[in-house]
């Protein structure tokens, strides 16, 4: 049962002081039997009081605000967690479509997680489903086929997409990162009416070649009849094991966003995310990512409006 030390630092910097910053964070380990929290502490700018609750998807969420003006917001999570999941895959669980439909028939939460997103490229998704779908295969095998298709036909390229990229854009690029592959896989599984959900967390591999280490990772959980939720990582084409640490679940990235918030002030901002994963053997993996923020321009100030009106009158 491996133990990981994970440090996650989200840092916003502003070119002018902002105030009344209200933020929501989902960086708590998900409450499930496969992981045990040994230690967790927070270091946040100005040490605000955290109001903690569980959301609709049973994610632990903290909300805080910083009223006073500030030019920087740093949110640091220091976590020690033991993972207890097995390293087996789920292909031996021969849950059938009939069994799945029986389990879904009186479970509204499962039915909700089969809803399709409306996208322009749905016909392309349908073509992929027709290519990989095999009626005689078990539900777990169908899930595996989706993962294999994405792993084989999409390139892992950082920077070509961002947190707002749509499934249409990802299909056009045939490339992206873990978040993108999770969204494509969800669209495939929902097209096949297999309940599935987005998962955010960390991947902490001991072997070389696993993609997504050193940043917040994303994968998918599918409902396997007779078994329940089973995680699969299309970025690496593997079933989730004790090398994955789960933070949050939901319909998509929006339900699992590690940090989101708002503030008052017409400023430009930048964002960086630092993740460090420490292993029991003393090995530490560190990575710093600067995130592109596509923001609407701030509303004009009263002075700017007055200057514009004066210019128009001349």
C-alpha positions in Angstrom: 0.0 0.0 0.0 2.0 3.0 -1.2 2.1 6.4 0.5 2.5 9.6 -1.4 3.4 13.1 -0.3 1.7 15.6 -2.6 2.2 19.3 -2.6 0.0 21.4 -4.9 0.4 25.1 -5.2 -1.9 27.3 -7.2 -0.7 30.9 -7.6 -2.5 33.8 -9.1 -0.7 37.2 -9.6 -2.4 40.4 -10.5 -0.9 43.6 -12.0 -3.0 45.7 -9.6 -4.6 45.1 -6.3 -7.9 43.1 -6.3 -10.4 42.8 -3.4 -13.3 40.7 -2.3 -11.8 37.5 -3.8 -14.2 34.6 -3.4 -12.9 31.1 -4.2 -13.9 27.5 -4.2 -11.4 24.6 -4.0 -11.7 20.9 -4.7 -8.3 19.5 -3.6 -9.4 17.2 -0.9 -8.9 13.5 -1.5 -12.2 11.8 -2.4 -13.8 9.9 0.5 -13.7 6.2 -0.7 -12.3 2.9 0.6 -9.4 3.0 -1.9 -7.5 5.8 -0.2 -6.7 6.9 3.3 -5.7 10.5 4.3 -2.8 10.5 6.7 -2.2 14.2 6.8 -3.6 17.3 5.0 -2.9 21.0 5.6 -3.6 24.2 3.8 -1.5 27.4 3.4 -3.6 30.2 1.8 -2.8 33.9 1.4 -4.0 35.9 4.5 -5.1 32.6 6.1 -8.9 32.9 5.5 -11.4 30.7 7.3 -12.4 27.7 5.2 -16.1 26.7 5.0 -16.2 23.1 4.1 -19.1 21.0 2.7 -19.9 18.1 0.4 -21.4 19.0 -3.0 -23.9 17.1 -5.2 -21.3 14.5 -6.3 -20.1 14.0 -2.7 -16.9 15.9 -3.4 -15.4 17.8 -0.4 -15.3 21.5 -1.2 -13.9 24.5 0.7 -15.1 28.1 0.1 -13.2 31.2 1.4 -13.0 34.9 0.7 -10.4 37.5 1.1 -11.9 41.0 1.5 -8.8 43.1 1.8 -6.8 44.2 -1.3 -4.1 41.8 -2.5 -1.9 41.4 -5.6 -1.3 37.7 -5.2 -3.3 34.7 -4.2 -1.5 31.4 -3.3 -3.3 28.2 -2.4 -1.1 25.5 -1.1 -2.3 21.9 -0.3 0.2 19.6 1.4 -1.2 16.0 1.4 0.0 12.6 2.6 -2.2 9.8 1.4 -2.1 6.0 1.4 -3.7 4.2 -1.5 -5.2 0.8 -1.0 -6.8 0.0 -4.4 -5.8 -3.3 -6.0 -3.9 -3.5 -9.2 -6.3 -5.7 -11.1 -8.2 -4.7 -14.2 -12.0 -5.3 -14.6 -12.0 -7.4 -17.8 -12.8 -10.5 -15.7 -16.1 -8.9 -14.6 -18.5 -10.0 -17.3 -21.3 -7.6 -16.7 -23.8 -7.6 -19.6 -26.0 -5.0 -21.1 -29.1 -6.6 -19.6 -27.5 -6.5 -16.2 -26.5 -2.9 -16.7 -30.0 -1.9 -17.7 -31.5 -3.7 -14.7 -29.2 -1.7 -12.4 -29.9 1.6 -14.1 -33.7 1.1 -14.2 -34.3 2.5 -10.7 -31.1 4.5 -10.2 -31.6 8.1 -11.3 -28.0 9.1 -10.6 -26.8 6.4 -13.1 -29.3 7.5 -15.7 -28.1 11.1 -15.3 -24.6 10.0 -16.1 -25.6 8.7 -19.5 -26.7 12.1 -20.8 -25.0 13.2 -24.0 -23.4 16.7 -24.4 -24.7 18.5 -27.5 -21.8 18.7 -29.9 -21.4 19.4 -33.6 -19.3 16.3 -34.2 -21.7 13.7 -32.7 -21.8 11.9 -36.0 -18.0 11.4 -35.8 -18.5 10.0 -32.3 -21.2 7.7 -33.7 -18.8 6.5 -36.3 -16.2 5.6 -33.7 -18.8 3.8 -31.6 -19.8 1.7 -34.7 -16.2 0.9 -35.3 -15.4 -0.3 -31.7 -18.8 -1.6 -30.5 -19.1 -5.3 -30.2 -22.6 -6.4 -28.9 -21.3 -9.7 -27.5 -18.6 -8.1 -25.4 -19.0 -7.3 -21.7 -19.5 -3.8 -20.4 -15.9 -3.8 -19.1 -14.6 -4.8 -22.5 -16.5 -2.0 -24.2 -15.0 0.5 -21.8 -11.6 -1.0 -22.5 -12.1 -0.6 -26.3 -12.9 3.1 -25.9 -9.7 3.6 -23.9 -7.7 1.7 -26.5 -9.1 3.7 -29.4 -8.3 7.1 -27.7 -4.8 6.0 -26.8 -4.1 4.7 -30.3 -5.7 7.6 -32.3 -5.0 10.7 -30.3 -1.6 12.3 -29.6 -0.6 13.5 -26.1 0.5 17.1 -26.8 0.6 19.8 -24.1 -0.4 23.3 -25.0 -2.6 22.6 -28.0 -5.8 22.8 -25.9 -6.8 24.5 -22.7 -9.4 24.1 -20.0 -12.1 25.5 -22.2 -11.5 23.3 -25.2 -14.6 21.5 -26.5 -15.0 17.9 -27.6 -15.4 19.3 -31.2 -12.0 21.0 -31.0 -10.3 17.9 -29.5 -11.7 15.7 -32.3 -10.5 18.2 -34.9 -6.9 18.2 -33.4 -6.9 14.5 -32.6 -4.6 15.5 -29.7 -4.6 17.1 -26.3 -4.0 16.1 -22.7 -5.6 13.9 -20.0 -8.6 16.2 -19.5 -9.4 16.2 -23.2 -9.2 12.4 -23.5 -11.5 12.0 -20.6 -14.1 14.3 -22.2 -13.9 12.4 -25.5 -14.2 9.1 -23.7 -17.2 10.3 -21.7 -19.0 11.2 -25.0 -18.2 7.7 -26.4 -19.5 5.9 -23.3 -22.6 8.1 -23.0 -23.4 7.4 -26.7 -23.3 3.7 -25.7 -25.5 4.5 -22.7 -22.9 3.4 -20.2 -23.0 5.5 -17.0 -19.6 7.2 -16.7 -18.2 10.3 -14.9 -15.1 12.5 -15.0 -12.5 12.1 -12.3 -9.7 14.6 -11.3 -6.7 13.6 -9.2 -3.1 12.7 -9.5 -1.2 9.8 -11.2 1.9 8.7 -9.2 3.6 6.1 -11.4 6.8 4.2 -10.4 7.5 3.3 -14.0 8.7 5.4 -16.9 6.3 6.3 -19.7 3.2 7.1 -17.7 1.8 10.4 -19.0 0.3 13.0 -16.7 2.7 12.8 -13.7 3.4 16.0 -11.9 0.1 17.8 -12.6 -3.5 17.4 -11.8 -4.5 14.3 -13.8 -7.9 13.3 -15.2 -9.5 10.0 -16.1 -13.0 8.3 -16.3 -15.0 6.0 -14.1 -17.5 3.7 -15.7 -20.3 1.7 -14.0 -19.6 -2.0 -14.4 -22.7 -4.1 -13.5 -22.1 -6.3 -10.5 -19.0 -4.3 -9.5 -19.8 -0.6 -9.4 -17.5 2.3 -10.4 -14.3 1.3 -12.1 -11.6 3.9 -13.1 -9.9 3.8 -16.4 -7.2 6.1 -17.7 -7.4 6.7 -21.5 -4.3 8.9 -21.4 -2.3 5.8 -20.5 -4.7 3.1 -21.5 -4.8 1.4 -18.2 -7.3 0.6 -15.4 -6.8 2.8 -12.3 -4.7 1.3 -9.6 -3.1 2.3 -6.3 -0.9 4.7 -8.3 -3.9 7.1 -8.8 -5.1 9.5 -6.1 -8.7 10.7 -6.6 -9.8 14.2 -5.7 -13.2 14.8 -7.3 -15.9 13.4 -9.6 -18.6 14.9 -11.8 -20.1 15.2 -15.2 -17.0 17.0 -16.6 -14.1 19.2 -15.7 -16.4 22.0 -14.5 -17.7 19.8 -11.7 -14.1 19.0 -10.6 -12.2 22.2 -11.2 -9.4 22.3 -8.5 -9.8 26.0 -8.0 -12.2 28.6 -9.3 -13.4 32.0 -8.0 -14.0 35.6 -8.7 -12.8 39.0 -7.5 -13.4 42.7 -7.9 -10.9 44.8 -9.8 -10.1 45.5 -13.5 -6.7 43.7 -13.7 -4.7 41.3 -15.7 -3.9 38.1 -14.0 -1.6 35.1 -14.5 -1.8 31.6 -13.1 0.8 29.0 -12.3 0.4 25.5 -10.9 3.2 23.6 -9.1 2.8 19.9 -8.2 5.3 17.8 -6.3 4.9 14.1 -5.7 7.1 12.4 -3.2 7.6 8.6 -3.1 8.4 6.3 -0.2 11.9 5.7 -1.7 12.7 9.4 -1.5 12.2 10.1 -5.2 10.4 13.4 -5.9 8.8 14.5 -9.1 8.2 18.2 -9.6 6.5 20.2 -12.4 5.5 23.8 -12.8 2.8 24.7 -15.4 1.9 28.2 -16.5 -1.8 28.2 -17.4 -3.2 30.3 -20.2 -6.2 32.2 -19.1 -8.7 33.3 -21.7 -10.6 36.0 -19.9 -13.2 38.5 -21.0 -11.8 42.1 -20.8 -12.8 43.8 -17.6 -15.6 46.4 -17.8 -14.3 50.0 -18.3 -13.9 52.2 -15.3 -15.8 55.4 -14.8 -12.7 57.3 -15.7 -12.4 55.4 -19.0 -16.0 55.9 -19.8 -15.8 59.6 -19.2 -12.6 59.8 -21.4 -14.3 57.9 -24.2 -17.4 60.2 -24.1 -15.2 63.3 -24.1 -13.3 61.9 -27.2 -16.6 61.3 -29.0 -17.7 64.8 -28.4 -14.6 66.4 -29.9 
